[in-house]
Amino acid sequence: MRHPKTKTFEDKMAQSEEKIMKAYKNLSKAELETLQKELQAKYDTIKASGISLDMSRGKPGADQLDLSAPMLDVLNSASDFKSSKGIDVRNYGELDGIPEAKQLFSELMDAPTDHIIVYGNLWYMPQDRARISAAFPEYFIPMATLRG
């Protein structure tokens, strides 16, 4: 005999089917309007909570970055790690690169800073270089040229 509080697989499936939402295309206009109001209310509640999320992939927290700070004692671990734009450069900078690095390569390559992309790591470098050269062939400089 089954314990009275134990749900069968069929009970669980029936309960979960109640929670499954129909596809938007199968909803009536009234159902869509009701759903829109419900979702807007949920969104407004979350927005009012004042949370600030950075959904970027692969960015370590400040506590993790602080673990590597002693390696920077060659300079000074108490230094300000902010770029000219206020970005924490221990966190890889921005998508197209740390502004100061872009400025350095701009001068070395005699190219405007908005034509310079400084990003990536050595593991992904071959794939990244292939994507960049395919997307911007007019700006691609082969590594052999840079080695001189």
N, C-alpha and C positions, 0 to 999 in steps of 0.2 A: 504494500500500500504506500502511495506517495504522500509525503508530508504536505499538509494543506497550504503552506507558504511557498512551496517549490513550484516554480512555473515550468510548464512544458515548453518544448521548442515551438509548438504551434502558438501558445500564448505569447511568447516573446516576439514571434514574427508578426502576429496580429497587432501587438502594441507598437512595434517599430513601423509598420505600414501606416499607422495613424500619423506618425511624425514625418513621413516622407511627403515632401511638397510636390505638387503637380508641376509640370513644365509650364513656364509662363505662357507659351502659345496655347495651352489648354485651359487657361483661366478666362473667366468672363471679365468684362470691363469693370464691373463692380468688385469682383474679387481682386483684380489688379490694383484698383484704387485703395481698397482696404489694406492689402499687403504693403503698398507703397507707404501708407500712413504708419503702419506698424514698424516697418523698417526704418522710416525717417525718425520715429520716436526712439528706436534703439540707437540709431546713429547719433541723435542729439544728446542722449544720455551719455554715451561714450565720449563724445566731443566735450561735453560739459565737465567731465571728470578731470580734464586738464592734462591727461597723460601725453607724453611726447615720446614717440617710438621712432627709432632709426632702424629700418628693416634692411639695411645694407647687409650684404653677405660677407662674412669673414672678418668683421671688425671686432677685435678683442676689446674688452672693457678696460677702463682706466686701471683697475686693480691688476689686470694681466699685464698691461703695458708697464706698470710700475715694477714688475718682477725683473724686467730687462734694464731698468734705469742704471744700475751700477756699472753696466758695460759702457755707459756713456760718460764715465768719470774722466775719460781722457779730455773731454770738454768740461762739463760740469753737470752733474745729475740734477742740480737745482735750477738749471737753465730753463728758460721759457721755451717750450716745444711748439710754439704757435708760428704759423707762417704769416706772411704779410696780410693774408686774408683772415687770420684768426683760426685757421684749421690746425688741429693737433697733428703734426707731421709724423708722430710715432704711429699714427693710424693710416699710413699709406697716402695721405694727402687727398687729392681730388681725382676725379675720373681721368682728366687729361694731364695730371701731374701737379707737383708742388710748384707754386709760382716762381720761387727762387731757382729751382732746377730748370724750369722752362726758360727763365731769363739767361742762365748760364749757357745752356745749349743754343739759345737764340744767338748769343754773341759768338760762340764757337762755330756755328754752322752758317752764320750770316743770313739768318731767316727770321721773320717776324715771330714773336712769341705765340701768336694764335695759330701758327703753322707747326708748332712743336707739341708733341705728345710724349710725356715721360710717365710710363706706368708699367705694370706687369712684374713678373719675377722670372728667374732663370728657367724654372720648370716649364712654364708656358711660353717662353720667348719664341721658339720656332713657329708655333701656331699663331701667336700674336703678330709676328713680323709678316707671316703669310697673309693674314687678314688685312693688315694695314697696307701692304704693298698692292693687294688686289683692289682695295677700296680707294687708295690714293696713289696711283702709280707715279703721278707727276711729282710727288713729294718723297718718294721712297729712295733712300740712299743705301746701296748695298754695303754690308759690313766690311767687305774687302776695301772699299773706298775709304772708310773711316779708319782702318788700320794703317793706311798709308804705306 
